[in-house]
Structures are given as structure tokens and as C-alpha cells.
Amino acid sequence: METPVILSIAGSDCSAGAGAQADLKTGLALGCYPLTALSCVVSEVPGCVAGIEPMPPEFVRSQIELCLSRFPVRAAKCGMLYSPDIIAAVAETLAARAPQLPLVVDPVMVATAGEPLMQRAALSAYQKRLFPRATLLTPNCDELTVLLGDARRIDSEEQLAAAATELVQRLGCAVLAKGGHLRGDDCTDILALPGEPLRRYRHPRSCGISTHGTGCTLSAAVTAGLAQGRDLPEAVERALHYTARAIARSHRWGTVDALCHRAED
């Protein structure tokens, strides 16, 4: 049986907990062959972003074109894209080379520790160039607020559901609203599909663990499921279960943990 190929268009995380490195590990763990097209190189560890070096847009385009021309890519995901020019290059290349390819978009805007991971002008480029062709958008609570363009707070499951519903109506694509930032013993995520009832997924919350890279892992896991022929709700359910299990079983190092705790103080 042929191994499904997925393409991750994302930043490089030198700590290997997020970005393209997380996508590689996730894709392999779930039975896919993951390719990468790097948009940026990020000097970071959990709790600290020391620097971002964006790739030239034409170089990002070249990576995507080469991957699509030489491999039978079945699904793709976009993570950190950083600038309007990079977003335009990604959107144009996918539209020209693989217009029907399932695409998961993780709108990476801010690091877990609070550092911005995209230029301000990139939001408009996301909305105009990339979201219209997305199969699934995977925003967290803070990203939902930015995408909706208002100052609302999302502090409850009901508010999360309302925000997801509104965003689907605006964009026309499916939205997985991630509730990991909400309080409670359980973590609730909500999948909103155009014209369908909301689907809610609950997992026990794992406390005291750095969640650096979990959004990347989740979106890569959904991408793997789509590449394997699963429908979107099934791919999302498996991806959430995989991510929740990865968080619960995560490895810890004293030096990295100390950085995380200092960033949270």
C-alpha cells in the first residue's frame, strides 16, 4: 500500500517542538510521508522567541512547486507564513499547481509565550488569498477574536461555539475552534461545518504542561487523516485524540521547563 504524502508549509523551530519539525514527527507517527516547504527559520524554545528570519517568497514558491511536481501529495497544511508576500506566493502556487488539494490552514499569529509570529499586514493577505481555498481553519480563542475583527472575549464554550459559527458564515470553509485556552477540567474543541450542526469534542485537560507546538501537531494530524482518505469529521476526531494523548505523555526537560516557568511569571 502506497504511503500517503503530505506537505507542510511552515516555519522551522530549532527546539523541534513546533513548526515543520512537529509536522514531520506527526506525519510519520500517523503513517504518512511528510514533505516540508520552509517559510521562516525561527530561533525559539518554549517560552522564548529570539528571532525570525523569513525566507524569500520566491524560494518558498520554489520549494512548494518542486514538492508538488515530484511527489503524489494528497493533502497540505499551512502553519506560520509571517508576511503578505509569503502568503501570496503560497496561495498562488497552490492555486496553479494543486487547486483541488485538501488544505488545512493553521493561522499562526502569536507564540504561546506572546511573541507575534506574523506581520500585521499578513492578516488581510490570509483573508483574501488563503482562507477562500482552505478545507479547514484551526484557530485558537485568541486567533478567533482577531479573525472576527472585534474586541470580544471568548471565555466559555458557548462563546467559542458562537465565534466558530460566525466565522464559518463569513468564510464558507470549515472551522475547528480550539478551546484549549478556556478554563475547566475538560478541554472542548468545536468543529463547525457549513450548513451542519456543531460537533463538540472533549478530552481531559492535562495541567502543568507546556503546550508549545500543539496547534502545529493538531493541524498536521488532521492533514494526515485527509491524505489517508478520511472525511473531515473523522480526521479531526482522530487528530484531537492524538494531540491530547501527546500532551498527556509529553516529555519534560528541566532547562526548558525553567524557561517556560520564567516566561509565565
C-alpha positions in Angstrom: 0.0 0.0 0.0 1.4 3.4 -1.0 2.3 5.7 1.9 0.2 8.9 1.7 2.3 12.1 1.1 1.6 15.3 2.9 3.1 18.8 2.5 3.8 21.1 5.4 4.3 24.8 4.5 5.6 26.2 7.8 8.4 27.7 9.8 11.3 25.9 11.2 11.5 25.6 15.1 15.0 24.9 16.3 13.6 23.4 19.5 11.7 20.9 17.3 8.6 21.2 19.3 6.6 23.2 16.8 6.5 24.2 13.2 7.8 22.0 10.4 9.6 19.7 12.9 6.4 19.0 14.8 4.7 18.3 11.4 7.4 15.9 10.4 7.1 13.9 13.6 3.3 13.9 13.5 3.1 12.9 9.9 5.5 10.0 10.4 3.7 8.8 13.6 0.4 8.7 11.8 1.6 6.7 8.8 2.3 9.5 6.2 5.4 10.7 4.4 5.7 14.4 5.2 7.4 16.9 3.0 8.3 20.5 4.1 8.5 23.9 2.5 10.0 26.3 5.0 8.5 29.8 5.2 10.7 31.0 8.0 13.5 30.0 10.3 12.7 30.7 13.9 15.1 30.8 16.8 13.0 29.7 19.7 12.4 27.4 22.6 9.2 27.1 24.6 8.6 30.4 26.2 11.1 32.4 24.2 11.3 33.6 20.6 14.7 35.0 20.0 14.4 35.8 16.3 12.6 35.2 13.0 14.2 35.0 9.6 11.7 34.8 6.8 12.5 33.0 3.6 12.3 34.9 0.3 8.8 34.4 -1.2 10.2 33.0 -4.5 12.2 30.5 -2.5 9.1 29.4 -0.7 7.3 29.1 -4.1 10.2 27.0 -5.4 10.0 24.5 -2.6 6.3 24.0 -3.0 6.5 23.7 -6.8 9.3 21.1 -6.5 7.4 19.0 -3.9 4.2 19.0 -5.9 6.0 18.1 -9.2 8.0 15.2 -7.8 5.7 13.6 -5.1 2.0 12.5 -5.1 0.9 15.0 -2.4 -2.6 14.1 -1.1 -3.0 17.0 1.4 -1.2 20.1 2.6 -1.2 22.3 5.6 0.0 25.9 6.2 1.4 27.0 9.5 3.5 30.1 10.2 3.7 32.2 7.0 4.7 35.5 8.5 4.3 38.1 5.7 1.8 39.1 3.0 4.3 38.3 0.2 4.9 34.8 1.5 1.2 34.2 1.9 0.7 35.4 -1.7 3.4 33.1 -3.0 1.8 30.1 -1.2 -1.7 30.9 -2.4 -0.7 31.5 -6.0 1.4 28.3 -6.2 -1.2 26.1 -4.7 -3.9 27.5 -6.9 -1.8 27.0 -10.0 -0.3 23.6 -9.2 -2.8 21.8 -7.0 -6.2 23.7 -6.9 -8.1 20.7 -5.6 -5.6 19.7 -2.9 -7.2 19.5 0.6 -5.6 22.3 2.6 -5.6 22.8 6.4 -4.7 26.4 7.5 -3.4 27.0 11.0 -3.4 30.8 11.2 -0.3 31.1 13.4 -0.3 34.6 14.7 1.2 34.7 18.2 3.5 32.3 20.0 2.3 30.6 23.2 4.6 33.0 25.2 3.0 36.0 23.5 5.5 37.0 20.7 4.0 38.0 17.4 4.7 35.4 14.6 3.3 37.4 11.6 3.4 40.9 10.3 0.3 43.0 10.9 -0.4 43.3 7.2 -0.4 39.5 6.8 -3.9 39.2 8.3 -5.5 40.8 5.2 -3.5 38.6 2.9 -4.6 35.5 4.8 -8.3 36.5 4.5 -8.1 37.4 0.8 -5.6 34.9 -0.6 -5.6 31.7 1.6 -8.8 31.3 3.5 -11.1 31.1 0.4 -9.4 27.8 -0.6 -9.0 26.3 2.8 -10.6 23.0 3.6 -10.3 23.7 7.4 -9.2 26.6 9.5 -7.8 25.8 13.0 -7.8 29.0 15.2 -7.5 29.1 18.9 -9.5 31.6 21.0 -7.2 34.5 20.5 -6.9 33.9 16.8 -10.7 33.7 16.5 -11.0 37.1 18.1 -8.5 38.6 15.6 -10.1 36.9 12.6 -13.6 38.2 13.6 -12.2 41.7 13.9 -13.7 42.8 17.2 -12.8 43.0 20.8 -15.0 40.2 22.1 -13.7 37.9 24.8 -14.1 34.1 24.4 -14.2 32.8 27.9 -16.8 30.0 27.7 -17.8 27.1 25.5 -20.9 29.0 24.4 -18.8 32.0 23.2 -16.4 29.6 21.4 -19.4 28.0 19.6 -20.8 31.4 18.6 -17.5 32.6 17.3 -16.9 29.4 15.3 -20.4 29.6 13.8 -19.9 33.3 12.8 -16.5 32.6 11.2 -17.9 29.7 9.1 -20.7 32.0 7.9 -18.2 34.7 6.9 -15.6 32.4 5.2 -17.6 29.5 3.9 -15.0 26.9 5.0 -14.9 24.6 7.9 -13.5 25.9 11.2 -12.1 23.9 14.1 -12.3 26.3 17.1 -9.7 25.2 19.7 -10.8 25.6 23.3 -7.5 24.8 25.0 -7.3 28.3 26.4 -10.6 28.1 28.2 -10.8 27.1 31.8 -12.2 23.8 33.1 -11.4 20.2 33.9 -12.0 19.2 30.2 -10.8 20.8 27.0 -13.6 21.3 24.5 -12.9 21.9 20.7 -15.7 22.7 18.3 -15.9 21.7 14.6 -18.2 24.0 12.6 -19.1 22.9 9.0 -21.1 25.0 6.6 -24.8 24.0 6.9 -24.3 21.3 9.6 -24.8 21.1 13.4 -21.7 21.9 15.5 -19.6 18.9 16.6 -18.0 19.1 20.1 -15.0 17.1 21.2 -14.0 16.8 24.8 -10.8 15.5 26.3 -9.5 15.6 29.9 -7.2 18.6 30.5 -3.5 18.0 31.2 -2.3 20.6 33.6 1.2 22.0 34.2 2.5 21.1 30.7 3.9 23.5 28.1 1.6 23.4 25.1 4.3 24.8 22.7 3.6 23.2 19.3 0.3 21.6 20.0 -1.5 23.6 17.3 1.0 22.6 14.7 0.7 18.9 15.8 -3.1 19.1 15.6 -3.3 20.6 12.2 -0.6 18.2 10.8 -2.6 15.3 12.3 -5.8 16.5 10.5 -3.8 16.8 7.3 -2.6 13.2 7.7 -6.1 12.0 8.1 -7.3 13.8 5.0 -4.4 12.4 3.0 -5.4 8.9 4.1 -8.9 9.4 2.7 -10.8 10.1 6.0 -13.6 12.6 5.9 -13.1 15.8 7.7 -15.0 15.0 11.0 -13.2 11.7 11.3 -9.8 13.2 10.5 -10.5 15.9 13.2 -11.6 13.4 15.8 -8.5 11.3 15.3 -6.2 14.3 15.3 -7.7 15.7 18.6 -7.3 12.3 20.2 -3.7 12.0 19.0 -2.8 15.5 20.2 -4.5 15.1 23.6 -2.6 11.8 24.1 0.7 13.5 23.1 0.1 16.3 25.6 -0.6 13.9 28.4 2.5 11.8 27.6 4.8 14.8 26.8 8.5 14.7 27.8 10.0 17.3 30.1 13.5 18.8 30.4 14.5 20.9 33.4 16.1 23.7 31.4 13.2 24.1 29.0 10.7 23.9 31.9 12.6 26.6 33.7 12.3 28.9 30.7 8.6 28.2 30.4 8.0 29.0 34.1 10.0 32.2 33.9 8.0 33.3 30.8 4.8 32.7 32.7 5.8 34.6 35.9 
